């Protein structure tokens, strides 16, 4: 009977299949790209009548930071493992954008 409690010899965690990773990239990366394009004014945005949010329009730099965060999170799913430095740069960009957006949001209040 095989021992189910032993660790496999490959120390890397299992990855989802390629279609799953592409779907996650489309969801996260697509959301981030949409936010970035809305911030840049390429995607048209029409203001609503009433707004109760902190940011009533997408033209704040914190919104851009969250868009970059989503795009970096999505691209982390499709970057190959052999591109170790690119993955590290992507993770660093994700961390900086997330911390900048959160810090700016809390200090904006």
C-alpha positions in Angstrom: 0.0 0.0 0.0 1.5 3.4 -0.9 2.3 5.8 1.8 0.1 8.9 1.3 1.8 11.0 4.0 5.2 11.3 2.4 6.1 14.4 0.4 6.8 13.9 -3.3 10.4 14.4 -4.5 9.4 17.4 -6.5 9.3 20.3 -4.0 7.3 22.6 -6.3 3.6 22.9 -5.6 1.2 21.6 -8.3 0.0 24.1 -10.8 -3.4 24.3 -12.4 -3.8 23.3 -16.0 -3.0 25.7 -18.8 -6.7 26.4 -19.7 -7.3 27.2 -16.0 -4.3 29.5 -15.8 -5.5 31.3 -19.0 -8.9 31.7 -17.6 -7.5 33.2 -14.4 -5.3 35.5 -16.5 -8.3 36.7 -18.5 -10.4 37.3 -15.4 -7.7 39.1 -13.2 -5.6 40.6 -16.1 -8.7 41.6 -18.0 -10.1 43.4 -15.0 -6.8 45.2 -14.4 -6.5 46.2 -18.0 -10.1 47.5 -18.0 -9.3 49.6 -14.9 -6.1 50.9 -16.5 -7.8 51.8 -19.8 -10.6 53.5 -17.9 -8.1 55.5 -15.9 -6.3 56.5 -19.2 -9.6 57.6 -20.7 -9.6 55.1 -23.5 -12.7 53.3 -22.2 -15.4 55.9 -21.9 -16.8 56.5 -18.4 -20.1 58.2 -17.6 -20.7 59.6 -14.1 -23.7 58.5 -12.2 -26.1 60.9 -10.5 -25.2 60.0 -6.9 -22.0 58.6 -5.4 -21.3 57.3 -1.9 -17.9 55.9 -2.6 -14.5 57.3 -1.7 -13.6 57.6 -5.4 -16.6 58.8 -7.5 -14.6 58.7 -10.8 -11.8 56.5 -12.1 -9.3 59.3 -12.4 -7.5 58.9 -9.1 -4.0 57.4 -8.9 -5.2 54.9 -6.4 -7.5 53.4 -9.0 -4.6 53.1 -11.3 -2.6 51.3 -8.6 -5.4 48.7 -8.1 -5.6 48.2 -11.9 -1.9 47.5 -12.0 -2.3 45.1 -9.0 -5.0 43.2 -10.8 -3.0 43.0 -14.0 0.1 41.8 -12.2 -1.9 39.2 -10.3 -3.3 37.9 -13.6 0.0 37.8 -15.4 1.5 35.8 -12.5 -0.7 32.9 -13.5 0.7 32.7 -17.1 4.4 33.5 -16.5 6.5 30.4 -16.9 8.5 29.2 -13.9 11.7 29.3 -15.9 11.4 33.1 -16.1 12.3 33.5 -12.5 13.5 37.2 -12.6 10.4 38.3 -14.5 8.2 36.6 -11.9 10.1 38.4 -9.2 9.7 41.7 -10.9 6.0 41.0 -11.4 5.6 40.2 -7.7 7.5 43.3 -6.7 5.3 45.4 -8.9 2.2 43.8 -7.6 3.3 44.4 -4.0 4.3 48.0 -4.5 1.1 48.8 -6.4 -1.1 47.2 -3.8 0.6 48.9 -0.9 0.5 52.3 -2.7 -3.2 51.9 -3.5 -4.1 50.8 0.0 -2.0 53.5 1.7 -3.4 56.2 -0.6 -6.9 55.0 0.0 -6.6 55.1 3.8 -4.8 58.4 3.8 -7.4 59.9 1.4 -10.2 59.7 4.0 
